[in-house]
Amino acid sequence: MKISHHFDDATLIAYSSGTLTKGMALLVESHLEMCEHCMEQVQTSNRIGGDLLRQIEPLPMKSGSLDQLLGMLDSVETESLSEIAAPVTSEVPRSLAHYIGDDLDKIEWKTMGLGVQQYDLKLGGIGAARLLRIQPGVSVPHHTHTANELTLILRGSYVDELGRFQVGDVADLDDQLEHQPIVDTQQECICFIATDAPLKFSGIVGKLVQPFIGL
Amino acid sequence: MVKKEESEEAGVNAAAALVEDKKKQIRDEWSACLTSLAETRDKLEFSRLYEYFAPRVKAYIIRFGMSPAAAEELTQESMLSVWRKAHLYNRSKASASTWIFTLARNQCIDRLRREKAVEYELPEEEADPDQRHYGEHAVLEQRMEDAIAKLPEAQAQVLYLSYYEGKSHSEIAEQLGIPLGSVKSRLRLAFSKLKAHWGENSEN
């Protein structure tokens, strides 16, 4: 898999500092499984946190805290090694498979019309996290974003004003950009989209589609 | 006269190098300690790590917006994870402090998400949280790691608000009264400077 579109550094900082919405953090983790480049970047953004931790003014723990913990150590199990990353074998990254299973064709897609289906992950909290399944040749209406939107391609590809996005690529967009993705091959495109605010569709088609998408 | 200035400058550089060495020593010492904990499962080793990191993790968690009681509890959970996961630690990937930071951060996120899920059902009026930590930045700035301390204040500030106060980019934009794009570009600049600095002076 050759990945040519990565996250904005600012997004990785938000990931490291723990300030992304649940859906966006899940999307970042999914991409990290496939992308060594971003994994390296995250080591740096985590390091900012590590350095700050060493520099912070310590706050004493209650007396007896250490003893309390030492008393528990013998009874806890160590974490199993299964946490260590195994290579990704399915189209669905493991972090995401935890929520949707590992087969994109077994998802209960909801048809929205205009060649688009969606599946809402219903993660709760701020923003939205959903999968979109777009038929070949279909273009998603022109839209801008009130805040941030991350997209990870799981199957197929699309093109928009920024270029061509293929499996593993991420689009990291904010309110500065209005775009209109078009599926550019004979294969359908399935992508995972996470936002921290609703999308705004522009134009008449957008207004028609908006209620169905509810993004 | 010129000579004296030169020798003073050399002195200052040598002192800075010493400080840098000292910091690297501390970093390496804790990374070695955590690595050895994985092998020995030695409680004394764990106690050493605890004495150093638990009060720092607690301070971090409080800044993230937790009550002192919750911070105490989450710190215990984080330190317990250190014990349970020590064998997964790889010092060629991160220093001990970076690794423990990520464990503590994940504990905070899990807890906040659980609490926020409740908050959405019962929105409550609260004192302006933006004012809560006001004035503490000055103290923190003196305690920053060199590389971060060298950043322009505007860039250091957005890093603090992210890492220390757990604010999203949109929240930072609102608090500082600047566009979202400016928050991101400040973070990007800070990130590339830190990377350049750390590139010469690797963590491990």
Interface residues (C-beta under 8 A of the other chain):
Chain A: D8 D9 A10 L12 I13 A14 S16 S17 G18 T19 L20 T21 K22 A25 Q43 T44 S45 N46 R47 I48 G49 G50 D51 L52 L53 R54 Q55 I56 E57 P58 L59 P60 M61 K62 S65 L66 Q68 L69 L70 M72 L73 V76 E77 T78 E79 L81 E83 I84 G124 G125 A147 N148 D174 D175 Q176 D196 A197
Chain B: I26 R27 K43 F46 S47 Y50 E51 F53 A54 P55 R56 V57 K58 A59 Y60 I62 R63 F64 A71 E72 T75 Q76 M79 L80 S81 W83 R84 K85 A86 H87 L88 K93 A94 S95 S97 T98 W99 I100 F101 T102 A104 R105 N106 C108 I109 R113 K116 A117 Y120 V139 L140 R143 M144 E145 A147 I148 L159 S162 Y163 Y164 G166 K167 S168 H169 S170 E171 L180 G181 V183 K184 S185 L187 R188 F191 S192 L194 K195 W198 E203
